[in-house]
Amino acid sequence: MMSEFHSSIEVAAISLNIHKGKSKILLCKIACINQITIDGEDLEDVKTFTYLGSIVDEHAGSDANVKARIGKARTAYLQLNNIWNSKQLSTDTKITIFNTNVKTVLLYEAEAWRTTKATIQKIQISAEEEIRKKSWNWIGHTLRKAPNCVTGQALTWNPEGQRKRGRPKNTLRREMETDMRRMKKNWIELERNAQNRALKEETTREDNWKRIKQALTSTGHNRPGRSKHRHKKFISMETLNTIQERRNKKTAIKNSRTRTEEVKAQAKYTGANKQVKSSISVDKQQYVEGLTSTAKTVTKGNMKQLYDTTKKHTCLLTPVAPRGGATTNRYKSRHFQETEADMKKINSNRKQLGRIV
C-alpha cells in the first residue's frame, strides 16, 4: 500500500517524496503480518512516536501524553521558583504567571484527551472543567466545518464490527454522548445548533454555542461557597463573627508581602483560631445543657417550661416592645412572636400534650 502511494505521488509530479529514514510504522493492538516496504526497504515498526508535541502510542490512548504533559508542566513550574518565592510580587500576579506559563503547558492539546478518573486525579479536578471547555470548543469548530472535512467525518464516524468482551474503554466520543444525554440532546440537534448563525434574532452563532458549551462543561461538583455554607445549629452569632475574623486573618497571611508581615499575621491567626475553638466548645456545652433541661421538662410534664426552654435554645434574643411602651428582652421566634393567646392555648392543652409526649 505504501509502495502504491509512493508511486502515485511520483507519477503526480508534485515534488513530494516519502523519506525512508524518517517514516515509521505504528500498529494499534494488532500484529504486523506483512512487512511494509518502500522501494524494497523495510520501514521500522515503533511502539510510540511524537507528532506536533503529542505522544501517540500503540494503546491508542492519552495516558502517555498526559504523563508527558505533567512532566513538562512540572519542569516549567520549577524553572519559575524565584517568582513563586518572591515577596515583591502579589498573589494575583503569581496566579497570572502560573496560568500563562504552567497551565498552558499542562493543557496543551487537552481537548483530545480521554479523561478517565485516573487522569483527573493526576491533573486535579480544578483543571477538569478547563479541559472540558477546550474539548467542546474544539467540537464546535469541527461541527461547523464542511461535510467533506476529514476531521468532522472522524468525529462522527461509527466503525463497523464487534469489539472484544468486557467493558468498553472510555473515549472522547463516549464522553460527548454522556454529556449530550445529560443535556437531553442528540447529534442532530448539536450539529444544528453549531451550524445555525442565530437561534434568535438577538443572539449570534457564537453566543448560542457558548451557552450550549457552558451547560455541557459543568463538572457536576456543586461546591458550596461561603454564602451557601451551613454551620451547626448550636453555633451562636458571636461565634460566627469570630469565624469571619479568623478568615480575614488567614487572608492577611496570603496577602503579606514580607516575611515579617507574614509572621505577625500568622500569630494573629493562631490567636483567632484558639478563640474560635473555645467559643465553639462553649456553644456546644450550652446546647447539650439545653437538651438535658428539655428532656427533664418533658419527663415532668411541665409544658410551659418546655415551651420556654425550646424558645430559648432555638431562637435569638431580641428586644421586643410590648404594648406598655417599656422595652424588654424576650425570646422572639423567627417565624412568629410569642403572644398571650399562644400561652393560654398551651396551658389549656397542657395535660393533653403531656400524655402525647
C-alpha positions as CSV (number, residue, x, y, z in Angstrom):
1,M,0.0,0.0,0.0
2,M,2.8,2.4,0.9
3,S,4.6,1.5,-2.3
4,E,1.5,2.2,-4.4
5,F,1.0,5.5,-2.5
6,H,4.7,6.5,-3.2
7,S,4.3,5.6,-6.8
8,S,1.2,7.7,-7.2
9,I,2.9,10.7,-5.7
10,E,5.8,10.3,-8.1
11,V,3.5,10.0,-11.1
12,A,1.6,13.1,-10.0
13,A,5.0,15.0,-10.1
14,I,4.2,17.4,-7.3
15,S,7.7,17.3,-5.9
16,L,6.8,15.3,-2.8
17,N,8.6,12.2,-1.8
18,I,8.4,9.9,1.2
19,H,11.6,10.0,3.3
20,K,12.5,6.4,4.0
21,G,14.6,7.1,7.1
22,K,12.0,9.4,8.8
23,S,9.0,7.2,8.0
24,K,7.9,4.8,10.8
25,I,5.1,2.3,11.2
26,L,2.9,2.1,14.3
27,L,0.3,-0.7,14.7
28,C,-2.5,-0.4,17.3
29,K,-3.4,-3.6,19.0
30,I,-2.6,-5.8,16.0
31,A,0.5,-7.7,14.9
32,C,2.4,-6.9,11.8
33,I,1.9,-9.8,9.4
34,N,3.3,-8.3,6.2
35,Q,6.3,-6.1,6.3
36,I,5.7,-2.6,4.8
37,T,8.4,-1.5,2.4
38,I,9.2,1.4,0.2
39,D,11.4,0.8,-2.8
40,G,12.3,-2.6,-1.4
41,E,13.4,-1.2,2.1
42,D,11.5,-2.2,5.2
43,L,10.1,0.5,7.4
44,E,10.8,0.5,11.1
45,D,8.0,-0.7,13.4
46,V,7.8,1.5,16.5
47,K,5.7,1.4,19.7
48,T,5.4,5.2,20.1
49,F,6.2,8.5,18.4
50,T,5.7,12.2,18.9
51,Y,3.7,14.2,16.4
52,L,3.2,18.0,16.8
53,G,4.1,17.8,20.5
54,S,1.6,14.9,21.2
55,I,2.7,11.3,22.0
56,V,1.0,8.6,20.0
57,D,1.5,5.0,21.2
58,E,0.2,1.6,20.4
59,H,-2.5,1.6,23.0
60,A,-4.3,4.5,21.2
61,G,-4.9,6.3,24.5
62,S,-3.8,9.6,26.1
63,D,-2.1,8.2,29.2
64,A,1.4,8.6,27.9
65,N,0.6,12.1,26.6
66,V,-0.9,13.1,30.0
67,K,2.2,11.8,31.8
68,A,4.5,13.7,29.5
69,R,2.4,16.9,29.8
70,I,2.6,16.7,33.6
71,G,6.4,16.3,33.5
72,K,6.8,19.3,31.2
73,A,4.5,21.4,33.4
74,R,6.5,20.4,36.5
75,T,9.7,21.5,34.7
76,A,8.1,24.8,33.8
77,Y,7.0,25.3,37.4
78,L,10.4,24.6,38.9
79,Q,12.1,27.0,36.5
80,L,10.0,29.8,38.0
81,N,10.9,29.1,41.6
82,N,12.3,32.6,42.0
83,I,9.0,34.0,41.1
84,W,7.0,31.8,43.5
85,N,9.3,32.7,46.3
86,S,9.4,36.4,45.6
87,K,7.9,38.7,48.2
88,Q,7.7,41.7,45.9
89,L,5.1,40.1,43.6
90,S,1.4,39.9,44.7
91,T,-0.6,36.7,44.7
92,D,-2.7,37.8,41.7
93,T,0.5,38.4,39.7
94,K,1.8,34.9,40.6
95,I,-1.5,33.3,39.6
96,T,-1.4,35.1,36.2
97,I,2.1,33.9,35.6
98,F,1.1,30.4,36.6
99,N,-1.9,30.4,34.2
100,T,0.1,31.7,31.3
101,N,3.4,29.7,31.8
102,V,2.4,26.5,33.6
103,K,-1.2,25.7,32.9
104,T,-0.9,26.2,29.2
105,V,2.0,23.7,29.1
106,L,-0.1,21.2,31.1
107,L,-3.3,21.6,29.0
108,Y,-1.7,21.7,25.6
109,E,-3.9,19.7,23.2
110,A,-6.1,18.6,26.1
111,E,-9.2,18.9,24.0
112,A,-8.5,15.4,22.5
113,W,-7.7,13.7,25.8
114,R,-9.6,10.7,27.2
115,T,-10.4,12.0,30.7
116,T,-10.6,9.0,33.0
117,K,-10.7,9.1,36.8
118,A,-7.0,8.4,36.9
119,T,-6.3,11.3,34.6
120,I,-8.5,13.7,36.7
121,Q,-6.7,12.6,39.9
122,K,-3.3,13.3,38.2
123,I,-4.1,16.8,36.9
124,Q,-6.6,17.7,39.8
125,I,-10.3,18.5,39.5
126,S,-9.6,22.2,39.1
127,A,-8.3,21.5,35.6
128,E,-11.1,19.2,34.6
129,E,-13.5,22.0,33.7
130,E,-10.8,23.7,31.7
131,I,-10.2,20.5,29.7
132,R,-13.9,20.1,29.0
133,K,-14.3,23.7,27.8
134,K,-11.4,23.3,25.4
135,S,-12.8,20.0,24.2
136,W,-16.3,21.3,23.5
137,N,-14.8,24.5,21.9
138,W,-12.9,22.3,19.5
139,I,-16.0,20.2,18.9
140,G,-18.0,23.3,18.0
141,H,-15.3,24.3,15.4
142,T,-15.3,20.8,14.0
143,L,-19.1,20.6,13.6
144,R,-19.1,23.9,11.7
145,K,-16.7,22.7,9.1
146,A,-17.6,21.5,5.7
147,P,-19.2,18.0,5.4
148,N,-16.3,16.7,3.4
149,C,-13.8,17.6,6.1
150,V,-11.8,14.6,7.4
151,T,-11.9,15.9,11.0
152,G,-15.7,16.1,11.1
153,Q,-16.0,12.7,9.5
154,A,-13.6,11.1,12.0
155,L,-15.6,12.7,14.9
156,T,-19.0,11.4,13.8
157,W,-17.8,8.1,12.3
158,N,-19.2,4.8,13.7
159,P,-16.9,1.9,13.0
160,E,-18.4,-1.4,12.0
161,G,-17.7,-4.8,13.5
162,Q,-17.7,-6.3,17.0
163,R,-15.4,-5.3,19.9
164,K,-13.8,-7.7,22.4
165,R,-15.6,-8.9,25.5
166,G,-15.6,-6.7,28.6
167,R,-16.4,-3.1,29.5
168,P,-15.7,-0.7,26.6
169,K,-12.9,1.8,27.2
170,N,-13.9,5.4,27.7
171,T,-13.3,7.5,24.6
172,L,-13.8,11.1,23.6
173,R,-16.9,10.2,21.6
174,R,-18.4,8.4,24.6
175,E,-17.8,11.4,26.8
176,M,-19.5,13.6,24.3
177,E,-22.5,11.3,24.2
178,T,-22.7,11.2,28.0
179,D,-22.8,15.0,28.2
180,M,-25.4,15.1,25.5
181,R,-27.6,12.6,27.3
182,R,-27.3,14.7,30.4
183,M,-28.5,17.8,28.4
184,K,-31.1,15.7,26.6
185,K,-29.7,16.4,23.2
186,N,-28.6,14.3,20.2
187,W,-26.1,14.6,17.4
188,I,-28.6,16.2,15.0
189,E,-29.6,19.0,17.5
190,L,-25.9,19.6,18.4
191,E,-24.9,19.9,14.7
192,R,-27.9,22.2,14.0
193,N,-27.1,24.5,17.0
194,A,-23.4,24.6,15.9
195,Q,-24.3,25.5,12.3
196,N,-27.1,28.0,12.9
197,R,-26.0,31.6,12.9
198,A,-28.8,32.7,15.1
199,L,-31.4,30.7,17.0
200,K,-32.9,34.1,18.0
201,E,-32.6,37.5,16.4
202,E,-30.6,39.0,19.2
203,T,-28.1,36.1,19.6
204,T,-25.2,35.1,17.3
205,R,-23.9,31.7,16.4
206,E,-21.0,32.1,18.9
207,D,-23.4,33.1,21.7
208,N,-25.6,30.1,21.0
209,W,-22.7,27.6,21.1
210,K,-21.2,29.3,24.1
211,R,-24.5,28.8,26.0
212,I,-24.6,25.1,25.0
213,K,-20.9,24.6,25.8
214,Q,-21.3,26.2,29.3
215,A,-24.2,23.8,30.0
216,L,-22.2,20.7,28.7
217,T,-19.0,21.5,30.5
218,S,-20.4,21.7,34.0
219,T,-18.5,19.1,36.1
220,G,-21.3,18.3,38.4
221,H,-19.3,19.1,41.6
222,N,-21.5,21.6,43.4
223,R,-19.2,23.1,46.0
224,P,-21.0,25.4,48.4
225,G,-19.4,28.8,48.7
226,R,-19.3,31.0,51.8
227,S,-22.9,32.2,51.3
228,K,-24.2,28.6,51.0
229,H,-22.2,27.2,53.9
230,R,-24.4,25.9,56.7
231,H,-23.0,25.8,60.2
232,K,-24.1,23.6,63.1
233,K,-27.3,24.8,64.7
234,F,-25.7,25.3,68.1
235,I,-23.3,27.9,66.7
236,S,-24.1,31.3,68.1
237,M,-23.8,34.6,66.2
238,E,-20.8,35.7,68.3
239,T,-19.0,32.5,67.2
240,L,-19.9,33.2,63.5
241,N,-18.4,36.7,63.8
242,T,-15.3,35.2,65.4
243,I,-15.0,32.7,62.5
244,Q,-15.3,35.6,60.0
245,E,-12.5,37.4,61.8
246,R,-10.3,34.2,61.5
247,R,-11.0,34.1,57.8
248,N,-9.9,37.7,57.4
249,K,-6.6,37.0,59.3
250,K,-6.0,34.0,57.1
251,T,-6.4,36.2,54.0
252,A,-4.0,38.7,55.6
253,I,-1.4,35.9,55.7
254,K,-1.8,35.2,52.0
255,N,-1.5,38.9,51.1
256,S,1.5,39.6,53.2
257,R,4.5,40.8,51.2
258,T,7.4,40.4,53.6
259,R,8.4,37.7,56.0
260,T,7.9,40.0,59.0
261,E,4.3,40.7,58.0
262,E,3.7,37.0,57.4
263,V,4.9,36.1,60.9
264,K,2.7,38.8,62.6
265,A,-0.3,37.7,60.6
266,Q,0.3,34.1,61.5
267,A,0.5,35.0,65.2
268,K,-2.8,36.8,64.9
269,Y,-4.4,33.9,63.1
270,T,-3.2,31.4,65.7
271,G,-4.9,33.5,68.5
272,A,-8.1,33.8,66.5
273,N,-8.1,30.1,65.8
274,K,-7.9,29.3,69.5
275,Q,-10.7,31.8,70.2
276,V,-12.9,30.1,67.6
277,K,-12.3,26.7,69.1
278,S,-13.0,27.9,72.6
279,S,-16.2,29.7,71.5
280,I,-17.5,26.6,69.7
281,S,-16.8,24.4,72.7
282,V,-18.8,26.8,74.9
283,D,-21.7,26.9,72.4
284,K,-21.8,23.1,72.2
285,Q,-21.8,22.7,76.0
286,Q,-24.7,25.2,76.3
287,Y,-26.6,23.3,73.6
288,V,-26.1,20.0,75.4
289,E,-27.2,21.5,78.7
290,G,-30.3,22.8,76.9
291,L,-31.1,19.4,75.6
292,T,-30.7,17.9,79.0
293,S,-33.1,20.5,80.5
294,T,-35.6,19.9,77.8
295,A,-35.5,16.1,78.5
296,K,-36.1,16.7,82.2
297,T,-39.0,19.1,81.4
298,V,-40.7,16.5,79.2
299,T,-40.3,13.9,81.9
300,K,-42.1,16.1,84.5
301,G,-44.8,17.1,82.0
302,N,-44.3,20.9,82.6
303,M,-45.2,22.1,79.1
304,K,-44.9,25.8,80.0
305,Q,-41.3,25.3,80.9
306,L,-40.7,23.1,77.9
307,Y,-42.0,25.9,75.7
308,D,-39.8,28.5,77.3
309,T,-36.7,26.2,77.1
310,T,-37.3,25.3,73.5
311,K,-37.7,29.0,72.6
312,K,-34.5,29.8,74.5
313,H,-32.3,27.4,72.6
314,T,-33.8,27.7,69.1
315,C,-34.5,31.5,68.8
316,L,-32.4,34.6,69.0
317,L,-32.6,37.0,72.0
318,T,-34.1,40.2,70.6
319,P,-35.5,43.4,72.2
320,V,-39.3,43.4,71.9
321,A,-41.5,46.4,72.8
322,P,-44.8,45.4,74.5
323,R,-48.0,47.4,74.5
324,G,-47.0,49.2,77.7
325,G,-44.2,51.1,76.0
326,A,-41.2,49.7,78.0
327,T,-38.7,47.7,76.0
328,T,-37.9,44.3,77.5
329,N,-35.7,41.4,76.3
330,R,-37.8,38.4,75.3
331,Y,-37.1,35.4,73.0
332,K,-38.6,36.2,69.7
333,S,-39.1,33.3,67.1
334,R,-38.0,33.7,63.6
335,H,-41.5,32.7,62.3
336,F,-43.9,34.0,64.9
337,Q,-44.0,36.1,68.1
338,E,-45.0,34.8,71.4
339,T,-48.4,36.2,72.5
340,E,-50.7,35.8,75.4
341,A,-53.2,33.8,73.3
342,D,-50.5,31.3,72.5
343,M,-49.6,30.9,76.1
344,K,-53.3,30.4,77.1
345,K,-53.7,27.8,74.4
346,I,-50.6,25.9,75.6
347,N,-51.7,26.0,79.3
348,S,-55.2,24.8,78.4
349,N,-53.9,21.8,76.5
350,R,-51.0,21.1,78.8
351,K,-52.4,17.8,80.1
352,Q,-53.3,16.5,76.6
353,L,-49.8,17.4,75.2
354,G,-48.2,15.8,78.2
355,R,-49.9,12.5,77.5
356,I,-48.9,12.7,73.9
357,V,-45.2,13.3,74.7
